[in-house]
Amino acid sequence: MTATLPDSAARPARSVFRSKLVWIGAFYFASGFPYGLINDLLPVYFRVHGVGLAEIGLLSLAGLPWVAKPLWAPLVDRFGERKHWIATTQFLSAALLLAMIALPADAVSTPLAVLLFSLATLSATQDIAIDAYTIELLEEREIGPANGMRVTAYRIALIIAGGTLVGVGGRVGWNAAFGGGAAVLALLGVITILSPSTRRVSGERQPIWEPVRALLARPHVWAILAFALTFKIGDSAMLPMVRPFWVDRGFSAEEIGFLITTVQMLATIAGAILGGLLTARWGTFRALWLLGLAQAMSNLGYVAAASFDASRSLVYGAAVLEQFTGGLGTAAFLTYLMTICEKRFAATQYALLSALFGLGRLLVGAQSGVLAESLGYARFFLFTFALALPAYALLPWVRRSLERRSVA
C-alpha cells in the first residue's frame, strides 16, 4: 500500500515549487528578450529601411556566440554566483542597445556587426548562467512542468521584443523602441540581483575538460549530439524569413506588432503550458516525437499562407499555429536536454548541447535569405518542413539514452 502525504504536508512543497516557477519565469523572460531583439525586431527594422533579404539572412551569423559558448561555460561553472553573471550581462546589454540609436539603419555596417556580435555574446553568457541556475534549482520531477513556465516566459519575451517594440518602432519611432528595450534589460538586472542563490553541486576539483569528457562517455552520445543539432532545425531555417515575409505581404510595423503581441501571445502561452504538462504526463520520449511532429507540421501553415497572395487570414493562422506548436515541441526538447545533464556540470554540459542547437540554427539561418530569394517563399517554407524530419531517425537511440539515464 502506498503512503501519501497529508495535504498539510504537501502545501509547503507546492509553495516552494511555485516560488521556483516565479524565478524561472523571470530568468527565461530575460533569456528570450535579447534573442528576440536580434532575431525578431532587427529583421523588421532593417527590411523597413530597405536592407535586402540576403543581408538580413546573414545577420544570423551574429548568433555565433550561442554556438561557441561552451568555450567559456567552464568559467561560469567555476567562478562566481550564477546571478552575478546574469545581472552583469543584463546591464551591459542595456548599454549596447542604447548604442544602436547612433548607428545607421539602411546598411549592415561593420560597427553594427560588432555591436550585434557583442550583444549576442552577452546574451549567450547570460544563457549559460540561467540554464545552470535552473538545473540546480529544480528536482528532476519538476523539470517537465517547470519547462512549461520556462517556454512561456521565453516566448513572451520574444513577443515583447519582436512584437510590442516593433509596434513602438512603427508608431513612435525606432529610437523609442531601442530605449524601451534598454530599460527592460536594466530592470531585469535589478530583479536578478534580488533573486535567491542556488545550492551549487561543485565540480571545481575536476579537470576543466571533465564535464565534456563525462558527456562524451555516455552510450549513444553521437545520437544525443545529433538530435540536439537537428530537432529544431526546420523552425530555425524558417524563422529568419517569417518577419520579412510579413513585410513583403504588406503588413505595416504596427500590424506586425499587433500580430505578434496580441494574436500570438495566447497561442504561445497555451502551447508552452500544455507542452510542459503533456511532457510530465506522457514522459519525455513520447512527448518528443508527438509534440515534435506537431511542431514540424506547423511549417506547412506558412506554405499555405505563401501560396495565396490575397489571404491575410492565412498569415494570421500560420502565425498562431507556429507559436502554439513551437511551444509544445520546445517544452519537450528542453526537458530532454536538462534531464541528461549532470547537476555538477550543469553550465558546461547544457551549454554544449544548446550550442549544438544554436549551430543548426546558425547554419540554416545564414542561408535562409538566399534560399528564400531563389525558391520563393512557398517552396522555401516547404523546404524547412523537410528539414525537420531527419531528427526522427535518431529517436530509437534517444530513447535508449533516456532509459540509461533513469537507471543511473
Buried (B, 14 or more C-beta within 10 A) or exposed (E): EEEEEEEEEEEEEEEEBEEBBEBBBBBBBBBBBBBBBBBBBBBBBBBBEEBBBBEBBBBBBBBBBBBBBBEBBBBBBBEEBBBBBBBBBBBBBBEBBBBBEEBEBEEBEEEBBEBBBBBBBBBBBBBBBBBBBBBBBBEEEBBBBBBBBBBBBBBBBBBBBBBBBBBBBBEEEBBBBBBBBBEBBBEBBEBBEEBEEBEBEEBEEBEEEBBBEBBEEBEBBEBBBBBBBBBBBBBBBBBBBBBBBBBBBEBBBBBBBBBBBEBBBEBBBBBBBBBBBBBBEBBBBBBBBBBBBBBBBBBBBBBBBBBEEEBBEBBBBBBBBBBBBBBBBBBBBBBBBBBBBBBBBBBBBBBBBBBBBBBBBBBBBBBBBBBBBEEEBBBBBBBBBEBBEBBBEBBEBBBBBBEEBEEE
